[in-house]
Every structure is written in structure tokens, then in C-alpha cells.
Amino acid sequence: MEEKRTIPFCLTDKISDFEEAIAEDIRAAIREERKTIISSDNVFGYTHGKQWRTRIPEDGDESESGKMRAHTSEVEIPFQEIVDNDLGALARYKASVVNGLMQEFMSTMYETISESTQKSGNIVKSGGGGFRAEQFIEMLEKIEFGVDRNGNVSLPQIHAGPELVRQMLQELSAQGPEFEKRVQEIIQRKAAAALEREDERKSKFPKRDK
């Protein structure tokens, strides 16, 4: 009787399909994670090239260049997990890749924001001694609100570590109604200014007949 031999990795023609399926699964997971930080409406694809130049609205004679930044994540799967047919390794592999890429993405985003604010001088200095309520007022005054594609005012977000967030909430909740009134007045004023800028922007474009 002829002995049947098992050929390892016999489905080599399916490897590329498997890799593409895994890659798409990772891309989908990253898209979901990224939505918690950046709206999907503000994400665009760039199919060629490695850099671009952007006009500065305040000064048409100047421009800024941007370059693509590579985000990488290295993961190792122990050979024994493959031998043991540990399918859970795939889920752990995917989670590790997604977490690694998101950490690099967040690092790049904060670095880019830091470079921009350093250049513009749009910075609120703590001066030591922890967070103070007046710094929150100063932050609001320095920020220009935006307007989304639906015509709604976009309020600013605060990104901070857990300890700083705790200090901020504690400090702000300790303020009285007068402070809250000041905050609301600033928000309303900033929102009105954002809508006014949006009206001015749209007025530059001719209206199309429906």
C-alpha cells in the first residue's frame, strides 16, 4: 500500500490572497480607529508622489511643502504558535499591527500640530503650578472654530493624558456660574465668527441653478 505524504504549504498559490485579505482587514480596523480622532470626511487618498505644496491663504507669495511620512509596525509570531495551529495568533497579530500603526499615526499628528503651533505662536504656557481655569479661557480665545460640510460649527477637541484631564475637570468644575457664563459667551462669539467666515467663503463661488 502506497504511503500518502502530506505536503507542507501546498496551497502556495493562495498565499497572496490570504495576505491581501489580512492586509484589508488591518486597513479596515485602522479606519475604524482613526474615525475616533479624524472624521472620515477629512481623509483623502493620494495615489502618487511623495510631497506637495500648499498655498498659505494669508500670503499668496508663500507656500509650504509637505512630505509623506512612513508609518511602520513590526510584529513577530512565534513559530511554535504556527506549529500548534493557534488561530488566535492571527487576532493578536492584527491587534498588534493596528496598535503599532495608530501609535505612530498619533505621534506624527501631535508632532505636526506642535510644529504648526510653534511656528504660529498659538501656544498657551502653563508657567508651572498645574492647570488653571484661566488657561482654558486663553485656549478658547486663541482657537478659531470651523464649520463642517453640513454647516454646523465644529467645536475644538482637547487631547491630553488621563492625569491632566482629571486636573482640568477638577479645576473647571470648581469654578462658579460666572466662569461658565464667560465660557459660553466665548463659544457663542467664536461660533458666530466661524459662520460669518463660512458665509464669506461661499460668497466667492457662483451659485448654480438647480
CORZIKA-V727394 format. One record per residue. RES is the residue in one small letter. OMEGA is omega in whole degrees, 0 to 359 (999 if undefined). D_LAST is the distance of its C-alpha to the last C-alpha in Angstrom with 2 decimals. Layout:
RES,OMEGA,D_LAST + RES,OMEGA,D_LAST
//
This chain:
m,184,80.43 + e,181,77.82 + e,178,76.28 + k,181,72.49 + r,177,71.12 + t,180,67.86 + i,181,65.89 + p,177,64.06 + f,184,60.42 + c,182,60.36 + l,182,56.58 + t,180,55.94 + d,180,53.17 + k,184,51.19 + i,181,51.57 + s,178,48.44 + d,179,46.39 + f,181,47.96 + e,180,47.32 + e,178,43.64 + a,177,43.32 + i,180,45.04 + a,179,42.90 + e,177,39.65 + d,178,41.12 + i,179,41.92 + r,179,38.47 + a,179,36.91 + a,178,39.41 + i,177,38.68 + r,179,34.93 + e,178,35.78 + e,184,38.20 + r,181,35.86 + k,179,33.15 + t,181,35.62 + i,183,35.55 + i,179,32.20 + s,178,28.88 + s,178,27.82 + d,182,24.44 + n,179,26.58 + v,183,28.54 + f,177,27.87 + g,180,29.88 + y,192,31.67 + t,180,32.99 + h,179,35.30 + g,181,37.27 + k,179,39.16 + q,180,37.83 + w,177,34.98 + r,185,34.66 + t,177,32.33 + r,174,31.80 + i,186,32.99 + p,184,30.37 + e,183,33.19 + d,184,34.96 + g,182,33.27 + d,182,36.71 + e,175,37.46 + s,178,36.22 + e,180,37.34 + s,176,38.12 + g,180,37.79 + k,175,39.69 + m,175,39.53 + r,181,42.13 + a,175,43.79 + h,183,44.32 + t,177,47.23 + s,182,49.10 + e,183,52.49 + v,176,53.81 + e,175,57.10 + i,179,57.92 + p,182,61.70 + f,181,63.16 + q,178,65.01 + e,176,61.75 + i,179,60.94 + v,181,64.44 + d,182,64.15 + n,181,60.86 + d,181,59.32 + l,177,55.73 + g,178,55.07 + a,179,55.34 + l,179,51.88 + a,179,50.31 + r,178,52.36 + y,180,51.45 + k,181,47.71 + a,181,47.99 + s,179,50.08 + v,181,47.66 + v,180,44.63 + n,180,46.58 + g,180,47.86 + l,179,44.52 + m,177,42.89 + q,178,45.81 + e,179,45.34 + f,180,41.59 + m,178,42.24 + s,178,45.00 + t,181,42.78 + m,180,40.02 + y,178,42.55 + e,179,44.22 + t,178,40.99 + i,180,40.18 + s,179,43.79 + e,181,43.65 + s,182,40.48 + t,176,41.92 + q,181,45.26 + k,183,43.65 + s,183,41.60 + g,182,44.43 + n,187,42.19 + i,173,45.12 + v,183,46.86 + k,183,50.56 + s,181,52.61 + g,181,55.90 + g,177,57.82 + g,177,58.69 + g,183,55.68 + f,176,52.33 + r,184,52.11 + a,181,49.58 + e,177,49.04 + q,177,47.85 + f,176,44.97 + i,180,44.05 + e,178,44.37 + m,180,42.11 + l,182,39.35 + e,183,39.71 + k,186,39.44 + i,171,36.28 + e,179,32.74 + f,177,30.40 + g,178,27.15 + v,182,23.74 + d,185,22.33 + r,177,18.84 + n,178,18.41 + g,179,19.35 + n,179,22.91 + v,179,25.94 + s,178,28.11 + l,181,31.76 + p,177,34.36 + q,175,36.63 + i,177,40.40 + h,181,42.18 + a,177,45.95 + g,183,49.02 + p,183,50.29 + e,178,53.10 + l,177,50.97 + v,179,48.41 + r,179,51.36 + q,180,52.64 + m,181,49.28 + l,179,48.75 + q,181,52.34 + e,183,52.10 + l,180,48.82 + s,180,49.94 + a,180,53.11 + q,182,51.27 + g,182,51.09 + p,179,48.30 + e,178,48.22 + f,179,47.20 + e,178,44.45 + k,178,43.21 + r,180,43.15 + v,181,41.14 + q,178,38.53 + e,178,38.29 + i,180,37.74 + i,180,35.06 + q,180,33.18 + r,180,33.57 + k,179,32.47 + a,179,29.43 + a,179,28.39 + a,179,28.97 + a,179,26.84 + l,178,23.85 + e,177,24.49 + r,180,24.64 + e,177,21.36 + d,178,19.69 + e,179,21.46 + r,182,20.35 + k,180,16.61 + s,179,17.12 + k,182,18.30 + f,181,15.00 + p,180,12.51 + k,178,9.15 + r,177,6.24 + d,180,3.77 + k,999,0.00
//
